[in-house]
Structures are given as structure tokens and as C-alpha cells.
Amino acid sequence: MEISAKFAERVTERLMAGILTFPDGQAWVIVVILIVIYGLIALPIGLRNGFLQLDQNLLTIDNPPLSPLFRKTDLNAVNVKTSWHPVLKIMITALFTPAILEEIFFRVLLLPHPSENPSLISIYAWSTVSLFIFVIYHPLNAITFYPAARETFFKPIFLFLATLLGIICTIAYIKSGSIWTAVVIHWLFVVIWLIGLGGKSRLL
């Protein structure tokens, strides 16, 4: 009973610390650096592998010109627009899941918060455990609750990119002590993948 109470107390403390700690300027600089590093590694490898593919359907042509005087290729004669409704839906959904929910579990609850003054051994050990669970969670999720993603979540390139994402989110959280740095990184790359790099079609 005492162990359960201590566990619940530790979980609550980590959750409150991770959520209520707001990143300072230095933390956001680290976030930008980590985003650039991830992009420089993930984009070339993903594009070369074919797993990441630029979405050519981001722009749709609506209301074609009625006059035959206009050519089909005349951009001034058509209304080129982005379908913002599904884009906005993806952005909002991705913020809550996977970004916030996964960061709460895989980073906030599993990793020692900087306020606990953890040792380097503890940080490395729990970071390894957290990263392993984070990566293996995706194929397990595909087997159990998300069969549409089975082919994608079992691809080595996806698991590599997920591992890399887990590493930079871990670094962001450990350096800042705030869930919001990791959430921003996680959310940003998921949205970019789903909207612009073929992710949505892979999960249908």
C-alpha cells in the first residue's frame, strides 16, 4: 500500500512538473537546433529511401475559368487554394495524439525530472528504457489497435525515424524539464509527415 502511494505521488509530481515548467529562451534555442538536426538527417534518408514522398496534392484547383480565352495553365484564371479544413483537423488532432499523450507517457512519466537531481546513470538508464518502449509501442499498436498502420509501423525506415524522434524529444525534455519542448518537436514532424510527406496515405 505504501509503495502504491509513493508511486502515485511520484507520478503526480512528475506530471505536474513537466506540464507546469515553461521553457525559457535557451530551451527554445535547443529545440530549434534539434529540429534542424532531425531534418538534416531524416529528410535525405527518408526521401532517398522512398518512405518520405512530397505530396503533390496539397494544392487543388477549384472553380476553373469559364472563358475559353484562358489557358488551363494560366494561374491567374483559376483559383488555386489549399484545402485547409482537413489540414487544420490533422494539426489539432496530432497535437493531442500522438504529441501530448505520447510525450506524457514516454517522457514525463518515465524520465526523471531535472528537479529530482537525477544522476547521469539514472538519466541514461531511463532514457534507454523510455526510447525502447516508445519505438516498440508503434508496431505493437499496429498489431492491436491500429491495423491500418501495420505495414508502415513495421518498416525499418519508420522505426529508424521514430528512434531518432524519440532521441531528440528525450534530449529536449531533459534539457528543459518541460513537456512543451518535446510536444512541439513531436507535433511538428508528425504534421509535416502527414500533410506534406505522404504520411496520411500510408496510414489509411
Secondary structure, 3 states (H helix, E strand, C coil): CHHHHHHHHHHHHHHHHHHHCCCCHHHHHHHHHHHHHHHHHHHHHHHHHCCCCCCCCCEEEECCCCCCCCCCCCHHHCEEEECHHHHHHHHHHHHHHHHHHHHHHHHHHCCCCHHHCCCHHHHHHHHHHHHHHHHHHHHHHHHHCCHHHHHHHCCHHHHHHHHHHHHHHHHHHHHHCCHHHHHHHHHHHHHHHHHHCCHHHHCC
